[in-house]
Amino acid sequence: MHIPMNPLKNYLLIYSLLAAPMLSMAQQANVNLDWAPQKNTEQLVPYGGNVISPEVKDDHTVTFRLKAPDAQKVELTGGPILLALKSKANIPFTKDGEGLWTLTVGPVAPNIYVYRLLIDGVAVADPNNTLTGTSNQPGYSNLVVHGSGPAYYDARNVPHGSITRHIYHSNVLNGEREMFVYTPPGYDPKKKYPVLYLLGGSGELASGWMLDGRANLIADNLLAEGKIVPMIIAMPNNQVIHRNDPKHLEKTYKLFEEELRKQIVPFVDTHYSTVKDRKGRAISGLSMGGRHTQTVGFNAIDLFSSFGILSAGDLEPAQLNPAFFNDPKIKDKVDYLLVGLGSGELDFVGKRSAATHAALDKAGIKHDYFIGGEGAHDWGTWRLLLHDKLLPNLFK
């Protein structure tokens, strides 16, 4: 899925399609916001492609194809898909006499998975897959393994909110920045709405929670089920310095807190009808955004009362945020706090999350500590945490 970085009308056009009824047929053409876009019912080759790839069957098996007569070796790679297949190594394709490489895997549990093709040692996006990820890192492809109907992150026939792309000038970072803001269905400027500030991870753009995270569709579906409070979701760009800068950690926290205080929160409060106090604000993020939530958010208890630390944490949280942990009234200042991660990433961020959980327990700060889902450090985990834990518990 790709949204051209053109005028705002392109975004409004795309999101107006959310109200369109879904067809029961599924096709690679992805004409609608289809919950089974790679089922390929009509067996049509994608526009500009030369083979169908990937092809997802109702039995949850997946076939990848690549026409590359001169290639010597082709493999499937990518942490999320390999984890789902319980494979610790890249999976090789088979080549026929006409230069067509093919691989069938599965069954794969229904979800959306990131993958790449490794062609003679070079990792690339699948050239025939129309669902291509867009972020601040080399391109990748999305595999959509459908279930028997729309998933919790799919567009359903329910009332839909709107997303607006804002471009603003930051005096803190001396440049033009972008932020996406979701308003719930029936947004009324005469009412006051709480705001969730939702942050991405390393290598993400402001659009990550919208495109890969599907935060707007998840919120729409939960609202239709009466499971969450109507809220605004602001998705800013929390990349404030190049991720590979050798002094990234010591620079990013101070810069992002300044950007948050002087630019992001004031912008949202000025342009939207918000609850303009800490009780009406939450901050959450994944991976690096989770560290921003903990390091910067805990340092901004005057701005926020709820927090979501997703796939993150710190080994010495009390030293990282001494003011927060030493505040004698902190127990009464935190409305909701989630420390969550996927069951497949315990060896990656497990120790940091556990240390944050232990420090919160020691300080007597009520919080949710949740390990769940089959995903690891990927969007399968973060969509689940947003849907199952974070959104339903905010602003209650």
SULDA-V146720 format. One record per residue. N is the residue number from 0. RES is the residue in one letter. PHI is phi in whole degrees, -180 to 180 (* if undefined). PSI is psi as a letter, one per 40 degrees, with the letter a starting at -180 (NA if undefined). Layout:
# SULDA-V146720
n:N res:RES phi:PHI psi:PSI
n:N res:RES phi:PHI psi:PSI
This chain:
# SULDA-V146720
n:0 res:M phi:* psi:h
n:1 res:H phi:-137 psi:h
n:2 res:I phi:-108 psi:h
n:3 res:P phi:-65 psi:h
n:4 res:M phi:-81 psi:g
n:5 res:N phi:-111 psi:a
n:6 res:P phi:-59 psi:i
n:7 res:L phi:-57 psi:d
n:8 res:K phi:-61 psi:d
n:9 res:N phi:-64 psi:d
n:10 res:Y phi:-68 psi:d
n:11 res:L phi:-65 psi:d
n:12 res:L phi:-64 psi:d
n:13 res:I phi:-61 psi:d
n:14 res:Y phi:-80 psi:e
n:15 res:S phi:-70 psi:d
n:16 res:L phi:-70 psi:e
n:17 res:L phi:-61 psi:d
n:18 res:A phi:-84 psi:e
n:19 res:A phi:-70 psi:i
n:20 res:P phi:-67 psi:i
n:21 res:M phi:-84 psi:i
n:22 res:L phi:-81 psi:i
n:23 res:S phi:-75 psi:d
n:24 res:M phi:-84 psi:i
n:25 res:A phi:-122 psi:h
n:26 res:Q phi:-146 psi:i
n:27 res:Q phi:-60 psi:d
n:28 res:A phi:-57 psi:d
n:29 res:N phi:56 psi:f
n:30 res:V phi:-62 psi:d
n:31 res:N phi:-102 psi:i
n:32 res:L phi:-79 psi:g
n:33 res:D phi:-82 psi:h
n:34 res:W phi:-80 psi:e
n:35 res:A phi:-132 psi:f
n:36 res:P phi:-69 psi:e
n:37 res:Q phi:-112 psi:f
n:38 res:K phi:-73 psi:d
n:39 res:N phi:58 psi:f
n:40 res:T phi:-56 psi:d
n:41 res:E phi:-92 psi:e
n:42 res:Q phi:53 psi:f
n:43 res:L phi:-100 psi:h
n:44 res:V phi:-70 psi:h
n:45 res:P phi:-57 psi:i
n:46 res:Y phi:-58 psi:h
n:47 res:G phi:88 psi:e
n:48 res:G phi:-98 psi:i
n:49 res:N phi:-128 psi:e
n:50 res:V phi:-145 psi:i
n:51 res:I phi:-91 psi:h
n:52 res:S phi:-161 psi:h
n:53 res:P phi:-83 psi:i
n:54 res:E phi:-119 psi:h
n:55 res:V phi:-110 psi:h
n:56 res:K phi:-93 psi:i
n:57 res:D phi:-66 psi:e
n:58 res:D phi:-86 psi:e
n:59 res:H phi:73 psi:e
n:60 res:T phi:-85 psi:i
n:61 res:V phi:-131 psi:h
n:62 res:T phi:-115 psi:h
n:63 res:F phi:-104 psi:i
n:64 res:R phi:-137 psi:i
n:65 res:L phi:-150 psi:h
n:66 res:K phi:-92 psi:h
n:67 res:A phi:-151 psi:g
n:68 res:P phi:-59 psi:d
n:69 res:D phi:-90 psi:e
n:70 res:A phi:-71 psi:i
n:71 res:Q phi:-100 psi:d
n:72 res:K phi:-155 psi:h
n:73 res:V phi:-131 psi:h
n:74 res:E phi:-136 psi:i
n:75 res:L phi:-92 psi:h
n:76 res:T phi:-138 psi:i
n:77 res:G phi:125 psi:h
n:78 res:G phi:-52 psi:d
n:79 res:P phi:-60 psi:d
n:80 res:I phi:-74 psi:d
n:81 res:L phi:-66 psi:d
n:82 res:L phi:-63 psi:d
n:83 res:A phi:-62 psi:d
n:84 res:L phi:-91 psi:e
n:85 res:K phi:56 psi:f
n:86 res:S phi:-112 psi:h
n:87 res:K phi:-92 psi:e
n:88 res:A phi:-132 psi:i
n:89 res:N phi:-59 psi:i
n:90 res:I phi:-108 psi:h
n:91 res:P phi:-77 psi:i
n:92 res:F phi:-87 psi:i
n:93 res:T phi:-115 psi:h
n:94 res:K phi:-105 psi:h
n:95 res:D phi:-97 psi:a
n:96 res:G phi:-70 psi:e
n:97 res:E phi:-104 psi:e
n:98 res:G phi:83 psi:e
n:99 res:L phi:-95 psi:h
n:100 res:W phi:-95 psi:h
n:101 res:T phi:-137 psi:i
n:102 res:L phi:-146 psi:h
n:103 res:T phi:-116 psi:h
n:104 res:V phi:-132 psi:i
n:105 res:G phi:117 psi:a
n:106 res:P phi:-70 psi:i
n:107 res:V phi:-116 psi:h
n:108 res:A phi:-60 psi:h
n:109 res:P phi:-56 psi:h
n:110 res:N phi:177 psi:a
n:111 res:I phi:-115 psi:h
n:112 res:Y phi:-123 psi:h
n:113 res:V phi:-86 psi:h
n:114 res:Y phi:-152 psi:i
n:115 res:R phi:-137 psi:i
n:116 res:L phi:-102 psi:h
n:117 res:L phi:-104 psi:h
n:118 res:I phi:-107 psi:h
n:119 res:D phi:49 psi:f
n:120 res:G phi:88 psi:e
n:121 res:V phi:-107 psi:h
n:122 res:A phi:-82 psi:h
n:123 res:V phi:-137 psi:i
n:124 res:A phi:-69 psi:i
n:125 res:D phi:-62 psi:h
n:126 res:P phi:-68 psi:e
n:127 res:N phi:-107 psi:e
n:128 res:N phi:-91 psi:h
n:129 res:T phi:-78 psi:e
n:130 res:L phi:-96 psi:g
n:131 res:T phi:-105 psi:h
n:132 res:G phi:-71 psi:i
n:133 res:T phi:-131 psi:h
n:134 res:S phi:-161 psi:a
n:135 res:N phi:-90 psi:f
n:136 res:Q phi:-160 psi:i
n:137 res:P phi:-54 psi:i
n:138 res:G phi:-61 psi:i
n:139 res:Y phi:-146 psi:i
n:140 res:S phi:-116 psi:i
n:141 res:N phi:-110 psi:h
n:142 res:L phi:-104 psi:h
n:143 res:V phi:-107 psi:h
n:144 res:V phi:-95 psi:h
n:145 res:H phi:-85 psi:i
n:146 res:G phi:-99 psi:a
n:147 res:S phi:-88 psi:e
n:148 res:G phi:-172 psi:a
n:149 res:P phi:-58 psi:h
n:150 res:A phi:-83 psi:i
n:151 res:Y phi:-64 psi:e
n:152 res:Y phi:-103 psi:e
n:153 res:D phi:-93 psi:i
n:154 res:A phi:-71 psi:h
n:155 res:R phi:-116 psi:i
n:156 res:N phi:-82 psi:g
n:157 res:V phi:-134 psi:i
n:158 res:P phi:-60 psi:h
n:159 res:H phi:-118 psi:i
n:160 res:G phi:-82 psi:a
n:161 res:S phi:-124 psi:i
n:162 res:I phi:-122 psi:h
n:163 res:T phi:-117 psi:h
n:164 res:R phi:-94 psi:h
n:165 res:H phi:-105 psi:h
n:166 res:I phi:-112 psi:h
n:167 res:Y phi:-138 psi:i
n:168 res:H phi:-92 psi:h
n:169 res:S phi:-104 psi:h
n:170 res:N phi:-73 psi:d
n:171 res:V phi:-71 psi:d
n:172 res:L phi:-103 psi:e
n:173 res:N phi:55 psi:f
n:174 res:G phi:-176 psi:i
n:175 res:E phi:-89 psi:h
n:176 res:R phi:-123 psi:i
n:177 res:E phi:-126 psi:i
n:178 res:M phi:-151 psi:h
n:179 res:F phi:-105 psi:h
n:180 res:V phi:-127 psi:h
n:181 res:Y phi:-95 psi:h
n:182 res:T phi:-115 psi:h
n:183 res:P phi:-71 psi:i
n:184 res:P phi:-55 psi:h
n:185 res:G phi:74 psi:f
n:186 res:Y phi:-50 psi:h
n:187 res:D phi:-122 psi:h
n:188 res:P phi:-59 psi:e
n:189 res:K phi:-82 psi:e
n:190 res:K phi:-101 psi:i
n:191 res:K phi:-107 psi:h
n:192 res:Y phi:-117 psi:i
n:193 res:P phi:-72 psi:i
n:194 res:V phi:-129 psi:h
n:195 res:L phi:-101 psi:h
n:196 res:Y phi:-95 psi:h
n:197 res:L phi:-112 psi:h
n:198 res:L phi:-110 psi:i
n:199 res:G phi:-91 psi:a
n:200 res:G phi:-110 psi:a
n:201 res:S phi:-60 psi:h
n:202 res:G phi:80 psi:e
n:203 res:E phi:-96 psi:i
n:204 res:L phi:-108 psi:i
n:205 res:A phi:-61 psi:d
n:206 res:S phi:-82 psi:e
n:207 res:G phi:-59 psi:d
n:208 res:W phi:-69 psi:d
n:209 res:M phi:-83 psi:d
n:210 res:L phi:-80 psi:d
n:211 res:D phi:-88 psi:d
n:212 res:G phi:-81 psi:d
n:213 res:R phi:52 psi:f
n:214 res:A phi:-60 psi:d
n:215 res:N phi:-66 psi:d
n:216 res:L phi:-69 psi:d
n:217 res:I phi:-62 psi:d
n:218 res:A phi:-64 psi:d
n:219 res:D phi:-56 psi:d
n:220 res:N phi:-67 psi:d
n:221 res:L phi:-67 psi:d
n:222 res:L phi:-63 psi:d
n:223 res:A phi:-64 psi:d
n:224 res:E phi:-89 psi:e
n:225 res:G phi:70 psi:f
n:226 res:K phi:-99 psi:e
n:227 res:I phi:-137 psi:i
n:228 res:V phi:-83 psi:h
n:229 res:P phi:-57 psi:h
n:230 res:M phi:-146 psi:i
n:231 res:I phi:-92 psi:h
n:232 res:I phi:-119 psi:h
n:233 res:A phi:-98 psi:h
n:234 res:M phi:-118 psi:g
n:235 res:P phi:-85 psi:i
n:236 res:N phi:-88 psi:h
n:237 res:N phi:-95 psi:e
n:238 res:Q phi:-82 psi:h
n:239 res:V phi:-115 psi:e
n:240 res:I phi:-156 psi:i
n:241 res:H phi:-53 psi:h
n:242 res:R phi:-62 psi:d
n:243 res:N phi:-95 psi:e
n:244 res:D phi:-62 psi:h
n:245 res:P phi:-61 psi:e
n:246 res:K phi:-113 psi:f
n:247 res:H phi:-56 psi:d
n:248 res:L phi:-62 psi:d
n:249 res:E phi:-74 psi:e
n:250 res:K phi:-98 psi:d
n:251 res:T phi:-68 psi:d
n:252 res:Y phi:-64 psi:d
n:253 res:K phi:-64 psi:d
n:254 res:L phi:-65 psi:d
n:255 res:F phi:-69 psi:d
n:256 res:E phi:-62 psi:d
n:257 res:E phi:-66 psi:d
n:258 res:E phi:-63 psi:d
n:259 res:L phi:-64 psi:d
n:260 res:R phi:-74 psi:d
n:261 res:K phi:-95 psi:d
n:262 res:Q phi:-122 psi:d
n:263 res:I phi:-69 psi:d
n:264 res:V phi:-63 psi:d
n:265 res:P phi:-60 psi:d
n:266 res:F phi:-64 psi:d
n:267 res:V phi:-65 psi:d
n:268 res:D phi:-66 psi:d
n:269 res:T phi:-80 psi:d
n:270 res:H phi:-93 psi:e
n:271 res:Y phi:-133 psi:i
n:272 res:S phi:-87 psi:g
n:273 res:T phi:-116 psi:i
n:274 res:V phi:-79 psi:h
n:275 res:K phi:-92 psi:f
n:276 res:D phi:-151 psi:i
n:277 res:R phi:-61 psi:d
n:278 res:K phi:-67 psi:d
n:279 res:G phi:-103 psi:e
n:280 res:R phi:-132 psi:h
n:281 res:A phi:-130 psi:i
n:282 res:I phi:-133 psi:h
n:283 res:S phi:-152 psi:i
n:284 res:G phi:-163 psi:i
n:285 res:L phi:-105 psi:i
n:286 res:S phi:53 psi:b
n:287 res:M phi:-59 psi:d
n:288 res:G phi:-66 psi:d
n:289 res:G phi:-69 psi:d
n:290 res:R phi:-69 psi:d
n:291 res:H phi:-63 psi:d
n:292 res:T phi:-60 psi:d
n:293 res:Q phi:-73 psi:d
n:294 res:T phi:-74 psi:d
n:295 res:V phi:-86 psi:d
n:296 res:G phi:-62 psi:d
n:297 res:F phi:-64 psi:d
n:298 res:N phi:-86 psi:e
n:299 res:A phi:-124 psi:f
n:300 res:I phi:-65 psi:e
n:301 res:D phi:-74 psi:e
n:302 res:L phi:-103 psi:d
n:303 res:F phi:-128 psi:i
n:304 res:S phi:-120 psi:e
n:305 res:S phi:-132 psi:i
n:306 res:F phi:-144 psi:i
n:307 res:G phi:-133 psi:h
n:308 res:I phi:-102 psi:h
n:309 res:L phi:-105 psi:h
n:310 res:S phi:53 psi:f
n:311 res:A phi:-155 psi:a
n:312 res:G phi:137 psi:a
n:313 res:D phi:-147 psi:i
n:314 res:L phi:-72 psi:d
n:315 res:E phi:-130 psi:g
n:316 res:P phi:-61 psi:d
n:317 res:A phi:-68 psi:d
n:318 res:Q phi:-79 psi:d
n:319 res:L phi:-70 psi:d
n:320 res:N phi:-130 psi:g
n:321 res:P phi:-61 psi:d
n:322 res:A phi:-63 psi:d
n:323 res:F phi:-66 psi:d
n:324 res:F phi:-76 psi:d
n:325 res:N phi:-97 psi:e
n:326 res:D phi:-74 psi:h
n:327 res:P phi:-66 psi:e
n:328 res:K phi:-106 psi:e
n:329 res:I phi:-63 psi:d
n:330 res:K phi:-60 psi:d
n:331 res:D phi:-88 psi:e
n:332 res:K phi:-93 psi:e
n:333 res:V phi:-98 psi:h
n:334 res:D phi:-83 psi:d
n:335 res:Y phi:-152 psi:h
n:336 res:L phi:-144 psi:h
n:337 res:L phi:-117 psi:h
n:338 res:V phi:-115 psi:h
n:339 res:G phi:-132 psi:i
n:340 res:L phi:-156 psi:i
n:341 res:G phi:-87 psi:i
n:342 res:S phi:-67 psi:e
n:343 res:G phi:-94 psi:e
n:344 res:E phi:-125 psi:f
n:345 res:L phi:-63 psi:d
n:346 res:D phi:-85 psi:e
n:347 res:F phi:-103 psi:d
n:348 res:V phi:-119 psi:e
n:349 res:G phi:-57 psi:d
n:350 res:K phi:-66 psi:d
n:351 res:R phi:-68 psi:d
n:352 res:S phi:-65 psi:d
n:353 res:A phi:-65 psi:d
n:354 res:A phi:-67 psi:d
n:355 res:T phi:-66 psi:d
n:356 res:H phi:-59 psi:d
n:357 res:A phi:-65 psi:d
n:358 res:A phi:-66 psi:d
n:359 res:L phi:-66 psi:d
n:360 res:D phi:-61 psi:d
n:361 res:K phi:-62 psi:d
n:362 res:A phi:-83 psi:e
n:363 res:G phi:73 psi:f
n:364 res:I phi:-93 psi:h
n:365 res:K phi:-64 psi:h
n:366 res:H phi:-161 psi:i
n:367 res:D phi:-94 psi:h
n:368 res:Y phi:-117 psi:h
n:369 res:F phi:-130 psi:h
n:370 res:I phi:-123 psi:h
n:371 res:G phi:-163 psi:i
n:372 res:G phi:78 psi:i
n:373 res:E phi:-98 psi:e
n:374 res:G phi:-84 psi:i
n:375 res:A phi:-118 psi:b
n:376 res:H phi:-87 psi:g
n:377 res:D phi:-154 psi:i
n:378 res:W phi:-64 psi:d
n:379 res:G phi:-59 psi:d
n:380 res:T phi:-70 psi:d
n:381 res:W phi:-72 psi:d
n:382 res:R phi:-63 psi:d
n:383 res:L phi:-63 psi:d
n:384 res:L phi:-63 psi:d
n:385 res:L phi:-63 psi:d
n:386 res:H phi:-75 psi:d
n:387 res:D phi:-81 psi:d
n:388 res:K phi:-120 psi:d
n:389 res:L phi:-70 psi:c
n:390 res:L phi:-60 psi:d
n:391 res:P phi:-66 psi:e
n:392 res:N phi:-106 psi:e
n:393 res:L phi:-87 psi:i
n:394 res:F phi:61 psi:f
n:395 res:K phi:-84 psi:NA
